[in-house]
Amino acid sequence: MFFFQCLGLYLAIGLCVGAAFAFFGAGRAVAPRADISAPARVLLIPGAMVLWPLVLARWLGGGPRP
């Protein structure tokens, strides 16, 4: 039971971070002045939701740079 509660919490935080990233930070993180359409932003949410710790670290500037 505890595992499912932790998984639910992880996904809830991921949904918040993923949605915020997709609609506010994706244009800045992907490329400067990138014009990303609304359907493309919606497609970014599931990936950002699962990988939210990495997305948040990269978005805030503390993550690895290629």
PDB file with one MODEL, atoms N, CA, C and O in Angstrom:
MODEL        1
ATOM      1  N   MET A   1       0.814  -1.189   0.000  1.00  0.00           N
ATOM      2  CA  MET A   1       0.000   0.000   0.000  1.00  0.00           C
ATOM      3  C   MET A   1       0.865   1.265   0.000  1.00  0.00           C
ATOM      4  O   MET A   1       0.572   2.233  -0.702  1.00  0.00           O
ATOM      5  N   PHE A   2       1.927   1.236   0.794  1.00  0.00           N
ATOM      6  CA  PHE A   2       2.820   2.385   0.887  1.00  0.00           C
ATOM      7  C   PHE A   2       3.459   2.686  -0.467  1.00  0.00           C
ATOM      8  O   PHE A   2       3.642   3.848  -0.830  1.00  0.00           O
ATOM      9  N   PHE A   3       3.798   1.628  -1.212  1.00  0.00           N
ATOM     10  CA  PHE A   3       4.400   1.798  -2.532  1.00  0.00           C
ATOM     11  C   PHE A   3       3.472   2.577  -3.461  1.00  0.00           C
ATOM     12  O   PHE A   3       3.924   3.472  -4.174  1.00  0.00           O
ATOM     13  N   PHE A   4       2.209   2.254  -3.461  1.00  0.00           N
ATOM     14  CA  PHE A   4       1.258   2.923  -4.340  1.00  0.00           C
ATOM     15  C   PHE A   4       1.011   4.370  -3.927  1.00  0.00           C
ATOM     16  O   PHE A   4       0.761   5.226  -4.774  1.00  0.00           O
ATOM     17  N   GLN A   5       1.080   4.640  -2.634  1.00  0.00           N
ATOM     18  CA  GLN A   5       0.959   6.014  -2.171  1.00  0.00           C
ATOM     19  C   GLN A   5       2.164   6.837  -2.627  1.00  0.00           C
ATOM     20  O   GLN A   5       2.010   7.977  -3.065  1.00  0.00           O
ATOM     21  N   CYS A   6       3.347   6.267  -2.525  1.00  0.00           N
ATOM     22  CA  CYS A   6       4.553   6.962  -2.980  1.00  0.00           C
ATOM     23  C   CYS A   6       4.525   7.158  -4.498  1.00  0.00           C
ATOM     24  O   CYS A   6       4.911   8.216  -4.994  1.00  0.00           O
ATOM     25  N   LEU A   7       4.073   6.149  -5.229  1.00  0.00           N
ATOM     26  CA  LEU A   7       3.960   6.265  -6.673  1.00  0.00           C
ATOM     27  C   LEU A   7       2.953   7.343  -7.059  1.00  0.00           C
ATOM     28  O   LEU A   7       3.196   8.120  -7.982  1.00  0.00           O
ATOM     29  N   GLY A   8       1.833   7.390  -6.363  1.00  0.00           N
ATOM     30  CA  GLY A   8       0.833   8.426  -6.618  1.00  0.00           C
ATOM     31  C   GLY A   8       1.365   9.817  -6.332  1.00  0.00           C
ATOM     32  O   GLY A   8       1.101  10.750  -7.091  1.00  0.00           O
ATOM     33  N   LEU A   9       2.107   9.967  -5.252  1.00  0.00           N
ATOM     34  CA  LEU A   9       2.708  11.253  -4.917  1.00  0.00           C
ATOM     35  C   LEU A   9       3.734  11.661  -5.964  1.00  0.00           C
ATOM     36  O   LEU A   9       3.778  12.820  -6.378  1.00  0.00           O
ATOM     37  N   TYR A  10       4.565  10.703  -6.394  1.00  0.00           N
ATOM     38  CA  TYR A  10       5.572  10.964  -7.431  1.00  0.00           C
ATOM     39  C   TYR A  10       4.905  11.438  -8.721  1.00  0.00           C
ATOM     40  O   TYR A  10       5.351  12.406  -9.337  1.00  0.00           O
ATOM     41  N   LEU A  11       3.847  10.761  -9.121  1.00  0.00           N
ATOM     42  CA  LEU A  11       3.144  11.138 -10.357  1.00  0.00           C
ATOM     43  C   LEU A  11       2.385  12.450 -10.208  1.00  0.00           C
ATOM     44  O   LEU A  11       2.278  13.204 -11.175  1.00  0.00           O
ATOM     45  N   ALA A  12       1.859  12.739  -9.033  1.00  0.00           N
ATOM     46  CA  ALA A  12       1.165  14.013  -8.823  1.00  0.00           C
ATOM     47  C   ALA A  12       2.147  15.177  -8.915  1.00  0.00           C
ATOM     48  O   ALA A  12       1.856  16.190  -9.551  1.00  0.00           O
ATOM     49  N   ILE A  13       3.306  15.033  -8.282  1.00  0.00           N
ATOM     50  CA  ILE A  13       4.332  16.069  -8.396  1.00  0.00           C
ATOM     51  C   ILE A  13       4.796  16.171  -9.842  1.00  0.00           C
ATOM     52  O   ILE A  13       5.009  17.268 -10.360  1.00  0.00           O
ATOM     53  N   GLY A  14       4.952  15.022 -10.487  1.00  0.00           N
ATOM     54  CA  GLY A  14       5.368  14.999 -11.884  1.00  0.00           C
ATOM     55  C   GLY A  14       4.377  15.690 -12.802  1.00  0.00           C
ATOM     56  O   GLY A  14       4.779  16.372 -13.744  1.00  0.00           O
ATOM     57  N   LEU A  15       3.097  15.525 -12.542  1.00  0.00           N
ATOM     58  CA  LEU A  15       2.084  16.192 -13.356  1.00  0.00           C
ATOM     59  C   LEU A  15       2.174  17.704 -13.208  1.00  0.00           C
ATOM     60  O   LEU A  15       2.060  18.434 -14.193  1.00  0.00           O
ATOM     61  N   CYS A  16       2.377  18.171 -11.995  1.00  0.00           N
ATOM     62  CA  CYS A  16       2.500  19.617 -11.771  1.00  0.00           C
ATOM     63  C   CYS A  16       3.757  20.175 -12.436  1.00  0.00           C
ATOM     64  O   CYS A  16       3.701  21.195 -13.122  1.00  0.00           O
ATOM     65  N   VAL A  17       4.879  19.509 -12.232  1.00  0.00           N
ATOM     66  CA  VAL A  17       6.136  19.974 -12.838  1.00  0.00           C
ATOM     67  C   VAL A  17       6.075  19.846 -14.353  1.00  0.00           C
ATOM     68  O   VAL A  17       6.512  20.749 -15.067  1.00  0.00           O
ATOM     69  N   GLY A  18       5.535  18.733 -14.854  1.00  0.00           N
ATOM     70  CA  GLY A  18       5.455  18.515 -16.298  1.00  0.00           C
ATOM     71  C   GLY A  18       4.570  19.536 -16.994  1.00  0.00           C
ATOM     72  O   GLY A  18       4.926  20.042 -18.058  1.00  0.00           O
ATOM     73  N   ALA A  19       3.432  19.840 -16.410  1.00  0.00           N
ATOM     74  CA  ALA A  19       2.536  20.824 -17.006  1.00  0.00           C
ATOM     75  C   ALA A  19       3.156  22.220 -16.966  1.00  0.00           C
ATOM     76  O   ALA A  19       3.069  22.971 -17.938  1.00  0.00           O
ATOM     77  N   ALA A  20       3.776  22.560 -15.847  1.00  0.00           N
ATOM     78  CA  ALA A  20       4.420  23.870 -15.755  1.00  0.00           C
ATOM     79  C   ALA A  20       5.568  23.979 -16.749  1.00  0.00           C
ATOM     80  O   ALA A  20       5.739  25.013 -17.395  1.00  0.00           O
ATOM     81  N   PHE A  21       6.349  22.922 -16.871  1.00  0.00           N
ATOM     82  CA  PHE A  21       7.454  22.938 -17.818  1.00  0.00           C
ATOM     83  C   PHE A  21       6.950  23.034 -19.257  1.00  0.00           C
ATOM     84  O   PHE A  21       7.481  23.811 -20.052  1.00  0.00           O
ATOM     85  N   ALA A  22       5.937  22.254 -19.591  1.00  0.00           N
ATOM     86  CA  ALA A  22       5.443  22.227 -20.965  1.00  0.00           C
ATOM     87  C   ALA A  22       4.895  23.584 -21.394  1.00  0.00           C
ATOM     88  O   ALA A  22       5.086  23.988 -22.541  1.00  0.00           O
ATOM     89  N   PHE A  23       4.223  24.289 -20.500  1.00  0.00           N
ATOM     90  CA  PHE A  23       3.589  25.534 -20.896  1.00  0.00           C
ATOM     91  C   PHE A  23       4.402  26.789 -20.597  1.00  0.00           C
ATOM     92  O   PHE A  23       4.132  27.846 -21.167  1.00  0.00           O
ATOM     93  N   PHE A  24       5.391  26.689 -19.713  1.00  0.00           N
ATOM     94  CA  PHE A  24       6.174  27.883 -19.384  1.00  0.00           C
ATOM     95  C   PHE A  24       7.664  27.749 -19.673  1.00  0.00           C
ATOM     96  O   PHE A  24       8.311  28.751 -19.977  1.00  0.00           O
ATOM     97  N   GLY A  25       8.229  26.553 -19.589  1.00  0.00           N
ATOM     98  CA  GLY A  25       9.672  26.425 -19.701  1.00  0.00           C
ATOM     99  C   GLY A  25      10.188  25.715 -20.928  1.00  0.00           C
ATOM    100  O   GLY A  25      11.390  25.751 -21.188  1.00  0.00           O
ATOM    101  N   ALA A  26       9.327  25.069 -21.693  1.00  0.00           N
ATOM    102  CA  ALA A  26       9.792  24.261 -22.817  1.00  0.00           C
ATOM    103  C   ALA A  26      10.437  25.110 -23.907  1.00  0.00           C
ATOM    104  O   ALA A  26      11.447  24.701 -24.481  1.00  0.00           O
ATOM    105  N   GLY A  27       9.893  26.250 -24.197  1.00  0.00           N
ATOM    106  CA  GLY A  27      10.454  27.105 -25.236  1.00  0.00           C
ATOM    107  C   GLY A  27      11.850  27.574 -24.901  1.00  0.00           C
ATOM    108  O   GLY A  27      12.693  27.704 -25.789  1.00  0.00           O
ATOM    109  N   ARG A  28      12.104  27.828 -23.641  1.00  0.00           N
ATOM    110  CA  ARG A  28      13.424  28.282 -23.216  1.00  0.00           C
ATOM    111  C   ARG A  28      14.416  27.115 -23.123  1.00  0.00           C
ATOM    112  O   ARG A  28      15.598  27.283 -23.422  1.00  0.00           O
ATOM    113  N   ALA A  29      13.939  25.936 -22.711  1.00  0.00           N
ATOM    114  CA  ALA A  29      14.831  24.794 -22.524  1.00  0.00           C
ATOM    115  C   ALA A  29      15.173  24.106 -23.842  1.00  0.00           C
ATOM    116  O   ALA A  29      16.291  23.619 -24.010  1.00  0.00           O
ATOM    117  N   VAL A  30      14.235  24.059 -24.769  1.00  0.00           N
ATOM    118  CA  VAL A  30      14.475  23.368 -26.032  1.00  0.00           C
ATOM    119  C   VAL A  30      15.378  24.196 -26.929  1.00  0.00           C
ATOM    120  O   VAL A  30      16.406  23.704 -27.394  1.00  0.00           O
ATOM    121  N   ALA A  31      15.021  25.407 -27.172  1.00  0.00           N
ATOM    122  CA  ALA A  31      15.834  26.307 -27.994  1.00  0.00           C
ATOM    123  C   ALA A  31      15.405  27.733 -27.691  1.00  0.00           C
ATOM    124  O   ALA A  31      14.232  27.980 -27.411  1.00  0.00           O
ATOM    125  N   PRO A  32      16.322  28.657 -27.743  1.00  0.00           N
ATOM    126  CA  PRO A  32      15.927  30.045 -27.522  1.00  0.00           C
ATOM    127  C   PRO A  32      14.922  30.514 -28.572  1.00  0.00           C
ATOM    128  O   PRO A  32      15.099  30.299 -29.771  1.00  0.00           O
ATOM    129  N   ARG A  33      13.901  31.138 -28.102  1.00  0.00           N
ATOM    130  CA  ARG A  33      12.841  31.687 -28.964  1.00  0.00           C
ATOM    131  C   ARG A  33      12.171  30.627 -29.834  1.00  0.00           C
ATOM    132  O   ARG A  33      11.734  30.924 -30.946  1.00  0.00           O
ATOM    133  N   ALA A  34      12.088  29.410 -29.344  1.00  0.00           N
ATOM    134  CA  ALA A  34      11.430  28.346 -30.104  1.00  0.00           C
ATOM    135  C   ALA A  34       9.920  28.537 -30.039  1.00  0.00           C
ATOM    136  O   ALA A  34       9.367  28.842 -28.982  1.00  0.00           O
ATOM    137  N   ASP A  35       9.272  28.356 -31.161  1.00  0.00           N
ATOM    138  CA  ASP A  35       7.817  28.448 -31.216  1.00  0.00           C
ATOM    139  C   ASP A  35       7.276  27.027 -31.191  1.00  0.00           C
ATOM    140  O   ASP A  35       7.306  26.329 -32.204  1.00  0.00           O
ATOM    141  N   ILE A  36       6.787  26.605 -30.046  1.00  0.00           N
ATOM    142  CA  ILE A  36       6.279  25.252 -29.881  1.00  0.00           C
ATOM    143  C   ILE A  36       4.761  25.325 -29.854  1.00  0.00           C
ATOM    144  O   ILE A  36       4.182  26.089 -29.083  1.00  0.00           O
ATOM    145  N   SER A  37       4.122  24.528 -30.698  1.00  0.00           N
ATOM    146  CA  SER A  37       2.658  24.559 -30.778  1.00  0.00           C
ATOM    147  C   SER A  37       2.036  23.940 -29.531  1.00  0.00           C
ATOM    148  O   SER A  37       2.695  23.218 -28.783  1.00  0.00           O
ATOM    149  N   ALA A  38       0.768  24.233 -29.323  1.00  0.00           N
ATOM    150  CA  ALA A  38       0.048  23.716 -28.151  1.00  0.00           C
ATOM    151  C   ALA A  38      -0.036  22.188 -28.152  1.00  0.00           C
ATOM    152  O   ALA A  38       0.162  21.581 -27.100  1.00  0.00           O
ATOM    153  N   PRO A  39      -0.324  21.537 -29.292  1.00  0.00           N
ATOM    154  CA  PRO A  39      -0.334  20.062 -29.267  1.00  0.00           C
ATOM    155  C   PRO A  39       1.031  19.466 -28.941  1.00  0.00           C
ATOM    156  O   PRO A  39       1.107  18.426 -28.286  1.00  0.00           O
ATOM    157  N   ALA A  40       2.097  20.101 -29.381  1.00  0.00           N
ATOM    158  CA  ALA A  40       3.435  19.605 -29.054  1.00  0.00           C
ATOM    159  C   ALA A  40       3.714  19.769 -27.569  1.00  0.00           C
ATOM    160  O   ALA A  40       4.365  18.918 -26.962  1.00  0.00           O
ATOM    161  N   ARG A  41       3.230  20.848 -26.983  1.00  0.00           N
ATOM    162  CA  ARG A  41       3.418  21.050 -25.545  1.00  0.00           C
ATOM    163  C   ARG A  41       2.674  19.991 -24.744  1.00  0.00           C
ATOM    164  O   ARG A  41       3.175  19.522 -23.723  1.00  0.00           O
ATOM    165  N   VAL A  42       1.485  19.611 -25.196  1.00  0.00           N
ATOM    166  CA  VAL A  42       0.715  18.572 -24.513  1.00  0.00           C
ATOM    167  C   VAL A  42       1.450  17.232 -24.599  1.00  0.00           C
ATOM    168  O   VAL A  42       1.407  16.444 -23.655  1.00  0.00           O
ATOM    169  N   LEU A  43       2.120  16.969 -25.718  1.00  0.00           N
ATOM    170  CA  LEU A  43       2.877  15.732 -25.862  1.00  0.00           C
ATOM    171  C   LEU A  43       4.126  15.701 -24.975  1.00  0.00           C
ATOM    172  O   LEU A  43       4.641  14.621 -24.687  1.00  0.00           O
ATOM    173  N   LEU A  44       4.612  16.837 -24.547  1.00  0.00           N
ATOM    174  CA  LEU A  44       5.762  16.887 -23.655  1.00  0.00           C
ATOM    175  C   LEU A  44       5.407  16.502 -22.217  1.00  0.00           C
ATOM    176  O   LEU A  44       6.282  16.094 -21.453  1.00  0.00           O
ATOM    177  N   ILE A  45       4.156  16.626 -21.850  1.00  0.00           N
ATOM    178  CA  ILE A  45       3.759  16.426 -20.451  1.00  0.00           C
ATOM    179  C   ILE A  45       4.036  15.007 -19.942  1.00  0.00           C
ATOM    180  O   ILE A  45       4.594  14.880 -18.852  1.00  0.00           O
ATOM    181  N   PRO A  46       3.681  13.931 -20.660  1.00  0.00           N
ATOM    182  CA  PRO A  46       3.940  12.598 -20.084  1.00  0.00           C
ATOM    183  C   PRO A  46       5.416  12.312 -19.829  1.00  0.00           C
ATOM    184  O   PRO A  46       5.765  11.745 -18.793  1.00  0.00           O
ATOM    185  N   GLY A  47       6.267  12.691 -20.740  1.00  0.00           N
ATOM    186  CA  GLY A  47       7.694  12.468 -20.535  1.00  0.00           C
ATOM    187  C   GLY A  47       8.247  13.297 -19.395  1.00  0.00           C
ATOM    188  O   GLY A  47       9.037  12.806 -18.588  1.00  0.00           O
ATOM    189  N   ALA A  48       7.836  14.551 -19.325  1.00  0.00           N
ATOM    190  CA  ALA A  48       8.284  15.415 -18.235  1.00  0.00           C
ATOM    191  C   ALA A  48       7.696  14.964 -16.904  1.00  0.00           C
ATOM    192  O   ALA A  48       8.298  15.170 -15.851  1.00  0.00           O
ATOM    193  N   MET A  49       6.525  14.351 -16.956  1.00  0.00           N
ATOM    194  CA  MET A  49       5.880  13.869 -15.744  1.00  0.00           C
ATOM    195  C   MET A  49       6.661  12.694 -15.142  1.00  0.00           C
ATOM    196  O   MET A  49       6.819  12.622 -13.924  1.00  0.00           O
ATOM    197  N   VAL A  50       7.136  11.799 -15.961  1.00  0.00           N
ATOM    198  CA  VAL A  50       7.877  10.637 -15.472  1.00  0.00           C
ATOM    199  C   VAL A  50       9.291  11.025 -15.057  1.00  0.00           C
ATOM    200  O   VAL A  50       9.810  10.514 -14.064  1.00  0.00           O
ATOM    201  N   LEU A  51       9.910  11.917 -15.803  1.00  0.00           N
ATOM    202  CA  LEU A  51      11.292  12.310 -15.540  1.00  0.00           C
ATOM    203  C   LEU A  51      11.381  13.656 -14.823  1.00  0.00           C
ATOM    204  O   LEU A  51      12.338  14.401 -15.032  1.00  0.00           O
ATOM    205  N   TRP A  52      10.406  13.976 -13.987  1.00  0.00           N
ATOM    206  CA  TRP A  52      10.329  15.309 -13.403  1.00  0.00           C
ATOM    207  C   TRP A  52      11.554  15.712 -12.592  1.00  0.00           C
ATOM    208  O   TRP A  52      11.885  16.897 -12.618  1.00  0.00           O
ATOM    209  N   PRO A  53      12.257  14.838 -11.874  1.00  0.00           N
ATOM    210  CA  PRO A  53      13.444  15.330 -11.164  1.00  0.00           C
ATOM    211  C   PRO A  53      14.519  15.846 -12.125  1.00  0.00           C
ATOM    212  O   PRO A  53      15.154  16.866 -11.855  1.00  0.00           O
ATOM    213  N   LEU A  54      14.723  15.155 -13.231  1.00  0.00           N
ATOM    214  CA  LEU A  54      15.706  15.598 -14.216  1.00  0.00           C
ATOM    215  C   LEU A  54      15.258  16.862 -14.933  1.00  0.00           C
ATOM    216  O   LEU A  54      16.060  17.762 -15.183  1.00  0.00           O
ATOM    217  N   VAL A  55      13.983  16.923 -15.258  1.00  0.00           N
ATOM    218  CA  VAL A  55      13.442  18.106 -15.935  1.00  0.00           C
ATOM    219  C   VAL A  55      13.554  19.330 -15.032  1.00  0.00           C
ATOM    220  O   VAL A  55      13.943  20.408 -15.481  1.00  0.00           O
ATOM    221  N   LEU A  56      13.217  19.160 -13.783  1.00  0.00           N
ATOM    222  CA  LEU A  56      13.270  20.280 -12.845  1.00  0.00           C
ATOM    223  C   LEU A  56      14.714  20.743 -12.639  1.00  0.00           C
ATOM    224  O   LEU A  56      14.974  21.945 -12.584  1.00  0.00           O
ATOM    225  N   ALA A  57      15.645  19.809 -12.527  1.00  0.00           N
ATOM    226  CA  ALA A  57      17.053  20.181 -12.357  1.00  0.00           C
ATOM    227  C   ALA A  57      17.570  20.919 -13.592  1.00  0.00           C
ATOM    228  O   ALA A  57      18.294  21.906 -13.468  1.00  0.00           O
ATOM    229  N   ARG A  58      17.208  20.453 -14.755  1.00  0.00           N
ATOM    230  CA  ARG A  58      17.663  21.103 -15.993  1.00  0.00           C
ATOM    231  C   ARG A  58      17.002  22.461 -16.154  1.00  0.00           C
ATOM    232  O   ARG A  58      17.641  23.427 -16.573  1.00  0.00           O
ATOM    233  N   TRP A  59      15.719  22.530 -15.820  1.00  0.00           N
ATOM    234  CA  TRP A  59      14.966  23.771 -15.979  1.00  0.00           C
ATOM    235  C   TRP A  59      15.492  24.853 -15.042  1.00  0.00           C
ATOM    236  O   TRP A  59      15.566  26.021 -15.421  1.00  0.00           O
ATOM    237  N   LEU A  60      15.851  24.477 -13.845  1.00  0.00           N
ATOM    238  CA  LEU A  60      16.364  25.440 -12.878  1.00  0.00           C
ATOM    239  C   LEU A  60      17.844  25.743 -13.058  1.00  0.00           C
ATOM    240  O   LEU A  60      18.402  26.568 -12.335  1.00  0.00           O
ATOM    241  N   GLY A  61      18.472  25.092 -14.004  1.00  0.00           N
ATOM    242  CA  GLY A  61      19.851  25.404 -14.335  1.00  0.00           C
ATOM    243  C   GLY A  61      20.896  24.578 -13.621  1.00  0.00           C
ATOM    244  O   GLY A  61      22.090  24.818 -13.801  1.00  0.00           O
ATOM    245  N   GLY A  62      20.489  23.617 -12.820  1.00  0.00           N
ATOM    246  CA  GLY A  62      21.460  22.813 -12.101  1.00  0.00           C
ATOM    247  C   GLY A  62      21.778  21.493 -12.770  1.00  0.00           C
ATOM    248  O   GLY A  62      22.610  20.733 -12.274  1.00  0.00           O
ATOM    249  N   GLY A  63      21.129  21.207 -13.889  1.00  0.00           N
ATOM    250  CA  GLY A  63      21.304  19.927 -14.535  1.00  0.00           C
ATOM    251  C   GLY A  63      22.467  19.900 -15.507  1.00  0.00           C
ATOM    252  O   GLY A  63      23.073  20.932 -15.795  1.00  0.00           O
ATOM    253  N   PRO A  64      22.772  18.728 -16.003  1.00  0.00           N
ATOM    254  CA  PRO A  64      23.880  18.592 -16.944  1.00  0.00           C
ATOM    255  C   PRO A  64      23.553  19.236 -18.292  1.00  0.00           C
ATOM    256  O   PRO A  64      22.407  19.220 -18.741  1.00  0.00           O
ATOM    257  N   ARG A  65      24.554  19.786 -18.909  1.00  0.00           N
ATOM    258  CA  ARG A  65      24.406  20.399 -20.229  1.00  0.00           C
ATOM    259  C   ARG A  65      25.120  19.535 -21.255  1.00  0.00           C
ATOM    260  O   ARG A  65      26.227  19.062 -20.995  1.00  0.00           O
ATOM    261  N   PRO A  66      24.509  19.319 -22.415  1.00  0.00           N
ATOM    262  CA  PRO A  66      25.190  18.501 -23.445  1.00  0.00           C
ATOM    263  C   PRO A  66      26.344  19.226 -24.083  1.00  0.00           C
ATOM    264  O   PRO A  66      27.011  18.676 -24.959  1.00  0.00           O
TER     265      PRO A  66
ENDMDL
END
